[in-house]
């Protein structure tokens, strides 16, 4: 078995870093909720809502069931 390369090209390393940072921020802020919904629908065979309907439902659900959150 060959060893993994010790150094990645600088561009690839920054692209990977940026991708991970973007993934982390979207997860923390909840911006990935629609992507998660679409993925769940794909796995379970359900028809996904449009993005506009999803966010409307998401906000309505939060207003009906308030939970501890910062905003």
C-alpha positions in Angstrom: 0.0 0.0 0.0 1.4 3.4 -0.9 1.4 6.2 1.6 -0.9 9.2 1.1 0.8 12.3 -0.3 2.3 14.4 2.4 1.4 17.8 0.8 -1.6 18.7 -1.1 -1.5 21.5 -3.6 -2.2 24.9 -1.9 -5.3 25.4 -4.0 -6.8 22.1 -3.1 -6.1 22.6 0.6 -7.9 26.0 0.5 -10.8 24.6 -1.4 -11.2 21.8 1.1 -10.9 24.2 4.0 -13.5 26.6 2.5 -15.8 23.7 1.8 -15.6 22.5 5.4 -16.1 26.0 6.8 -19.2 26.5 4.6 -20.6 23.2 5.6 -20.1 24.0 9.3 -21.6 27.5 9.1 -24.6 26.3 7.1 -25.2 23.6 9.8 -24.9 26.0 12.7 -27.3 28.5 11.2 -29.8 26.0 9.9 -29.4 27.1 6.3 -28.9 23.5 5.3 -32.4 22.5 6.5 -33.9 22.5 3.0 -31.0 20.4 1.6 -31.6 17.9 4.5 -35.3 17.8 3.7 -34.7 17.1 0.0 -32.2 14.3 1.0 -34.7 12.8 3.4 -37.4 12.8 0.7 -35.0 11.2 -1.8 -34.2 8.4 0.7 -37.8 7.8 1.7 -39.4 8.2 -1.7 -41.5 11.2 -0.8 -42.1 14.2 -3.0 -40.1 17.2 -1.6 -41.8 20.6 -1.1 -40.7 23.6 -3.1 -38.1 25.6 -1.3 -40.5 28.5 -0.7 -43.1 26.2 0.8 -40.6 24.4 2.9 -39.3 27.6 4.5 -42.9 28.9 5.0 -43.8 25.7 6.8 -40.5 25.7 8.7 -41.2 29.2 10.1 -44.8 28.5 10.8 -43.8 25.4 12.7 -41.3 27.4 14.8 -44.0 30.0 15.5 -46.5 27.4 16.6 -44.0 25.5 18.8 -41.5 28.0 20.3 -38.3 26.5 21.6 -35.2 28.0 23.1 -33.3 29.7 20.3 -31.3 32.8 20.1 -33.6 34.8 17.8 
